Amino acid sequence: MANRGILDDTSLLDLLIKDLDVANEPWRITPYWETYHDRLIREIRKSGLKSLQNNYKLLKGFASGGPPTVITPNNNLKRSIFEIVPRLPVISKIFGEYNRLIHALYRQNIRLSQKIATQALIEIEEQLGALEVFGELTVGGSQEGFEYQKQSYVPTFVNYLARAADFYRFVPMEEVTSLIEIGPGLGWSTIAHRTLNPYLRTFVNIDLPATLYISTQFLKAVGGLKVINYAQYLADGKQISQDSGEHPVCYQLPIWCFEDINIPMDWLHNAFSFQEMEPNVVAAYAKHARSIVKRGAWLLSQTEGHKIGAGGQKKQVTYSVIETAFSSFLKREEVNLPKISKTFFDIDSEISRLYRVNNS
């Protein structure tokens, strides 16, 4: 299981980084993500994506996978010290034992998470019927795969699957033929909706260049979607359309392309990245979303946002900031959204909210 690697595309990465340099505000990288983005680019250049799902350094911050390891600083001198010290006599033995314990705990946690995920899958199928997995979820060196009903899963994916199943408790699938997600991370959410909703034909994912590059190559490797990357989007004249082929089409676009989107999208989704932006950036997303989102938005955020100043964030983004930004066209629907997610993955209902387009 999980022997097939993920292909690199350095020309796509170079194009994304080049165009980021000339992107206009507010469609650039906010302070919260600057260090994180630089670290990802460095690790991509160093390690590539072949064993992505077993590379903790690449996935930490927006996904999971691989045994935990030390994340070294961005500063060159500090990073050198972090890399040299564990190899020194005596200290190397201490670090060796530390790594052995970390790997043992990692394997133990994986076994536990597989059991929890299996119970979640049973409940999801009770709600929505038998599941069909499109593609190879363990691609890229995953050591966390397990079998359920003769199909391969990884626990992290089941978390997103449970979250999407909760969404479809309140939103009929036929109302969601197109979905735009801000900050989809690795792409598990996209795959979850692809798995559950046969009516979905168009995905548009918006993210930072480094994360977008990783998720683009990951989704292409998994399969089950017709993935349109940034380079192809430009070559096609920035056109977005539904696809009538066997698989839904998934457009993978950087943040500065959001305002270019001019076709109707049924639903907008964001999970926890609005709270990591600045208020003016959230307002910019809301302003353009008003012209393209036709049915509603599904938003997840901590009520009070991040701790003030976290990651260099200049102004705190609470849930009230997000709701104010979207209040010109969305109205909150009072539903207790999580059920499966809360049962198996300890997700608070307060962080997951549903909004409908206000047509009054």
C-alpha positions as CSV (number, residue, x, y, z in Angstrom):
1,M,0.0,0.0,0.0
2,A,1.1,3.6,-0.7
3,N,4.1,2.8,-2.9
4,R,3.2,5.3,-5.6
5,G,4.9,8.7,-5.2
6,I,3.6,12.2,-6.0
7,L,5.2,14.0,-9.0
8,D,7.0,17.3,-8.7
9,D,6.3,20.2,-11.2
10,T,9.0,22.8,-10.5
11,S,7.8,25.0,-13.4
12,L,4.4,25.3,-11.8
13,L,6.0,26.2,-8.4
14,D,8.3,28.8,-10.1
15,L,5.4,30.4,-11.9
16,L,3.4,30.7,-8.7
17,I,6.3,32.3,-6.8
18,K,7.0,34.6,-9.7
19,D,3.4,35.9,-9.9
20,L,3.2,36.2,-6.1
21,D,6.0,38.8,-6.3
22,V,3.8,41.1,-8.5
23,A,0.4,40.4,-6.9
24,N,-1.5,43.4,-5.6
25,E,-2.8,43.9,-2.1
26,P,-4.8,42.5,-0.4
27,W,-4.0,39.3,-2.4
28,R,-0.6,38.7,-1.0
29,I,0.7,36.7,2.0
30,T,-0.4,38.2,5.3
31,P,2.1,38.3,8.3
32,Y,0.6,35.2,9.9
33,W,1.7,33.0,7.0
34,E,5.0,34.5,5.9
35,T,7.4,32.4,7.9
36,Y,5.3,29.3,7.3
37,H,5.2,29.9,3.5
38,D,9.0,30.4,3.4
39,R,9.5,27.2,5.3
40,L,7.3,25.2,2.9
41,I,9.1,26.5,-0.2
42,R,12.5,25.5,1.3
43,E,11.3,22.0,2.2
44,I,9.7,21.5,-1.2
45,R,12.9,22.5,-2.9
46,K,14.9,20.2,-0.6
47,S,12.7,17.0,-0.4
48,G,10.2,17.2,-3.2
49,L,6.7,15.7,-3.0
50,K,7.3,12.0,-3.7
51,S,6.8,10.9,-0.1
52,L,4.5,13.8,0.8
53,Q,2.2,12.0,3.2
54,N,5.2,10.8,5.3
55,N,6.8,14.3,5.4
56,Y,5.9,16.0,8.7
57,K,7.8,19.1,7.7
58,L,5.7,19.6,4.6
59,L,2.4,18.9,6.2
60,K,2.6,20.5,9.6
61,G,0.4,23.6,9.7
62,F,-2.3,22.5,7.3
63,A,-2.4,18.7,7.3
64,S,-1.1,15.7,9.0
65,G,1.1,12.7,8.2
66,G,4.5,11.2,9.1
67,P,6.2,10.9,12.4
68,P,6.6,14.3,14.2
69,T,10.0,15.9,13.9
70,V,11.7,19.2,14.9
71,I,10.7,22.2,12.7
72,T,13.9,24.2,12.3
73,P,13.9,28.0,12.3
74,N,13.9,30.1,9.1
75,N,17.1,31.9,10.2
76,N,20.0,30.2,8.5
77,L,22.4,30.4,11.5
78,K,19.7,29.0,13.9
79,R,18.8,26.3,11.5
80,S,22.4,25.2,11.1
81,I,22.7,24.9,14.9
82,F,19.4,22.9,15.1
83,E,20.8,20.5,12.5
84,I,24.3,20.1,13.9
85,V,23.6,19.8,17.6
86,P,21.7,16.4,17.4
87,R,24.7,14.8,15.7
88,L,27.2,15.7,18.4
89,P,28.6,12.9,20.6
90,V,26.5,11.9,23.6
91,I,23.7,14.3,22.5
92,S,23.1,12.1,19.4
93,K,22.3,9.2,21.7
94,I,19.8,11.3,23.6
95,F,18.1,12.4,20.4
96,G,18.2,8.9,19.1
97,E,16.2,7.6,22.1
98,Y,13.9,10.6,21.8
99,N,13.2,9.8,18.2
100,R,12.6,6.1,19.0
101,L,10.0,7.1,21.6
102,I,8.4,9.6,19.2
103,H,8.1,6.9,16.5
104,A,6.6,4.4,19.0
105,L,4.0,7.0,20.2
106,Y,3.2,7.8,16.5
107,R,2.5,4.2,15.7
108,Q,0.3,3.9,18.8
109,N,-1.7,7.0,17.9
110,I,-2.1,5.8,14.3
111,R,-3.7,2.5,15.5
112,L,-6.0,4.5,17.8
113,S,-7.0,6.9,15.1
114,Q,-7.7,4.1,12.6
115,K,-10.2,2.6,15.1
116,I,-11.9,5.9,15.6
117,A,-12.0,6.5,11.9
118,T,-13.6,3.1,11.3
119,Q,-16.4,3.8,13.8
120,A,-16.9,7.2,12.0
121,L,-17.2,5.5,8.6
122,I,-19.8,3.1,10.0
123,E,-21.9,6.0,11.1
124,I,-21.4,8.0,7.9
125,E,-22.6,5.0,5.9
126,E,-25.7,4.7,8.2
127,Q,-26.5,8.3,7.3
128,L,-25.6,8.5,3.6
129,G,-25.3,4.9,2.4
130,A,-22.4,2.9,1.1
131,L,-19.3,5.0,0.2
132,E,-17.2,4.8,-3.0
133,V,-13.7,6.1,-2.8
134,F,-12.4,7.7,-6.0
135,G,-8.6,7.5,-6.3
136,E,-5.8,6.3,-4.1
137,L,-5.9,8.1,-0.7
138,T,-2.6,6.6,0.5
139,V,-0.6,8.0,-2.4
140,G,2.7,9.7,-1.4
141,G,4.1,7.3,1.2
142,S,1.3,7.3,3.7
143,Q,2.0,4.9,6.6
144,E,-1.5,5.5,8.1
145,G,-3.7,3.6,5.6
146,F,-6.2,1.0,6.7
147,E,-8.9,-1.1,5.0
148,Y,-12.7,-0.6,5.4
149,Q,-15.2,-2.4,3.2
150,K,-12.4,-3.4,0.9
151,Q,-11.4,0.2,0.3
152,S,-8.3,2.1,1.6
153,Y,-8.6,5.1,3.9
154,V,-6.4,7.3,6.0
155,P,-7.7,8.6,9.4
156,T,-7.2,12.3,8.5
157,F,-9.4,12.0,5.4
158,V,-12.2,10.4,7.5
159,N,-12.2,13.5,9.7
160,Y,-12.9,15.7,6.7
161,L,-15.5,13.1,5.5
162,A,-17.3,13.3,8.8
163,R,-17.3,17.1,8.6
164,A,-18.8,17.1,5.1
165,A,-21.4,14.5,6.2
166,D,-22.5,16.9,8.9
167,F,-22.9,19.7,6.3
168,Y,-25.1,17.4,4.1
169,R,-27.4,16.8,7.1
170,F,-28.7,20.4,6.5
171,V,-27.9,21.1,2.8
172,P,-29.4,18.9,0.1
173,M,-26.6,17.6,-2.1
174,E,-28.4,18.7,-5.3
175,E,-28.0,22.3,-4.1
176,V,-24.2,21.9,-4.2
177,T,-23.2,21.5,-7.8
178,S,-20.3,23.9,-7.5
179,L,-18.2,24.7,-4.4
180,I,-15.5,27.3,-3.9
181,E,-13.2,26.8,-0.9
182,I,-10.8,29.4,0.6
183,G,-7.8,27.7,2.1
184,P,-8.5,24.0,1.4
185,G,-5.0,22.9,2.6
186,L,-4.0,19.5,1.3
187,G,-7.3,18.9,-0.4
188,W,-9.0,16.4,1.9
189,S,-12.1,18.5,2.0
190,T,-12.3,18.4,-1.8
191,I,-12.0,14.7,-1.9
192,A,-14.6,14.3,0.9
193,H,-17.2,16.2,-1.1
194,R,-16.2,14.3,-4.2
195,T,-16.8,11.1,-2.3
196,L,-20.2,12.1,-0.8
197,N,-21.9,14.3,-3.4
198,P,-22.6,12.9,-6.9
199,Y,-24.1,16.3,-8.0
200,L,-20.9,18.2,-7.6
201,R,-19.3,19.1,-10.9
202,T,-17.1,22.1,-10.2
203,F,-14.6,22.9,-7.4
204,V,-12.6,26.1,-7.2
205,N,-9.8,26.0,-4.5
206,I,-8.0,29.2,-3.5
207,D,-4.8,29.1,-1.5
208,L,-1.3,30.4,-0.9
209,P,1.3,29.4,-3.6
210,A,3.2,26.9,-1.6
211,T,0.1,25.1,-0.2
212,L,-1.6,25.3,-3.5
213,Y,1.3,23.7,-5.3
214,I,1.4,20.8,-2.8
215,S,-2.4,20.2,-3.0
216,T,-2.5,20.5,-6.8
217,Q,0.1,17.7,-7.2
218,F,-1.5,15.7,-4.4
219,L,-5.0,15.9,-5.9
220,K,-3.7,14.9,-9.4
221,A,-1.9,11.9,-7.8
222,V,-5.0,10.8,-5.9
223,G,-7.2,10.8,-8.9
224,G,-11.0,11.0,-9.2
225,L,-10.9,14.7,-10.3
226,K,-10.0,16.6,-13.4
227,V,-7.4,19.0,-11.9
228,I,-6.8,22.3,-13.7
229,N,-3.6,23.9,-12.3
230,Y,-2.7,27.6,-12.4
231,A,-0.6,27.3,-15.5
232,Q,-3.4,25.7,-17.5
233,Y,-5.9,28.2,-16.1
234,L,-3.8,31.0,-17.5
235,A,-3.3,29.2,-20.8
236,D,-7.1,28.8,-21.1
237,G,-7.7,32.5,-20.7
238,K,-8.7,32.4,-17.1
239,Q,-12.0,30.6,-18.0
240,I,-13.8,28.4,-15.4
241,S,-16.5,26.0,-16.6
242,Q,-18.2,22.9,-15.5
243,D,-17.0,19.6,-16.9
244,S,-19.3,17.0,-18.4
245,G,-16.8,14.2,-18.3
246,E,-16.5,11.3,-15.9
247,H,-15.0,13.3,-13.1
248,P,-15.7,16.7,-11.7
249,V,-13.3,19.5,-12.6
250,C,-11.2,21.1,-9.8
251,Y,-9.5,24.5,-10.4
252,Q,-6.5,25.1,-8.2
253,L,-5.9,28.8,-8.1
254,P,-3.7,31.2,-6.1
255,I,-5.2,33.9,-3.9
256,W,-4.8,36.7,-6.4
257,C,-7.1,34.9,-8.8
258,F,-10.1,35.1,-6.5
259,E,-11.4,38.4,-8.0
260,D,-11.1,37.0,-11.5
261,I,-13.8,34.4,-10.8
262,N,-17.0,35.6,-12.5
263,I,-19.2,32.5,-12.8
264,P,-21.9,31.6,-10.2
265,M,-20.9,29.3,-7.4
266,D,-23.4,27.5,-5.3
267,W,-21.5,27.4,-2.0
268,L,-18.5,28.9,-0.4
269,H,-16.5,27.1,2.3
270,N,-13.7,28.2,4.6
271,A,-12.3,26.3,7.6
272,F,-10.1,28.3,10.1
273,S,-8.1,30.4,7.6
274,F,-10.2,33.5,7.7
275,Q,-9.3,33.8,11.4
276,E,-5.6,33.8,10.3
277,M,-6.0,36.7,7.9
278,E,-6.3,40.4,8.5
279,P,-9.8,42.0,8.7
280,N,-9.3,43.9,5.4
281,V,-8.5,40.7,3.6
282,V,-11.6,38.9,5.0
283,A,-13.6,41.9,3.8
284,A,-12.1,41.7,0.3
285,Y,-13.1,38.0,0.1
286,A,-16.7,38.8,1.3
287,K,-17.0,41.7,-1.2
288,H,-16.3,39.6,-4.2
289,A,-18.1,36.5,-2.8
290,R,-21.3,38.6,-2.9
291,S,-21.2,38.7,-6.7
292,I,-20.6,35.0,-7.3
293,V,-22.0,32.9,-4.3
294,K,-25.7,32.1,-5.0
295,R,-26.8,29.8,-2.2
296,G,-24.7,30.1,1.0
297,A,-21.5,29.7,2.9
298,W,-20.2,27.2,5.4
299,L,-17.7,28.7,7.7
300,L,-15.6,27.3,10.6
301,S,-13.7,29.5,12.9
302,Q,-12.8,29.9,16.6
303,T,-15.3,32.3,18.2
304,E,-12.5,34.6,19.5
305,G,-10.1,34.0,16.7
306,H,-6.4,33.4,17.4
307,K,-4.6,34.8,20.4
308,I,-3.8,38.5,19.8
309,G,-0.6,38.8,17.8
310,A,-0.3,35.1,17.0
311,G,2.1,34.5,14.2
312,G,2.6,38.2,13.6
313,Q,-1.1,38.9,12.9
314,K,-1.7,42.6,13.2
315,K,-5.4,42.6,14.1
316,Q,-7.5,39.8,15.6
317,V,-10.2,38.3,13.5
318,T,-13.0,37.0,15.7
319,Y,-16.1,35.3,14.4
320,S,-18.0,38.6,14.7
321,V,-15.5,40.2,12.3
322,I,-16.1,37.5,9.7
323,E,-19.9,37.7,10.1
324,T,-19.9,41.4,9.8
325,A,-17.9,41.2,6.5
326,F,-20.4,38.7,5.0
327,S,-23.5,40.3,6.5
328,S,-24.4,42.3,3.4
329,F,-25.6,39.2,1.6
330,L,-25.6,36.2,4.1
331,K,-27.8,35.4,7.0
332,R,-26.8,32.8,9.7
333,E,-29.0,29.7,9.9
334,E,-29.4,28.5,13.4
335,V,-28.5,24.8,13.2
336,N,-26.3,22.7,15.5
337,L,-24.1,21.5,12.7
338,P,-21.6,19.0,14.0
339,K,-22.9,15.5,15.0
340,I,-20.5,12.9,13.5
341,S,-17.6,15.3,13.7
342,K,-18.3,16.1,17.3
343,T,-18.9,12.5,18.3
344,F,-15.6,11.2,16.9
345,F,-13.3,14.2,16.5
346,D,-14.1,16.6,19.4
347,I,-15.3,19.5,17.2
348,D,-17.3,22.2,19.0
349,S,-20.6,23.1,17.3
350,E,-19.9,26.8,17.9
351,I,-17.1,26.9,15.4
352,S,-19.1,25.5,12.5
353,R,-21.8,27.8,11.1
354,L,-24.1,27.8,8.2
355,Y,-25.2,30.9,6.3
356,R,-27.8,31.3,3.5
357,V,-27.9,34.0,0.9
358,N,-30.4,36.6,2.0
359,N,-32.7,37.2,-0.9
360,S,-35.0,39.6,0.9
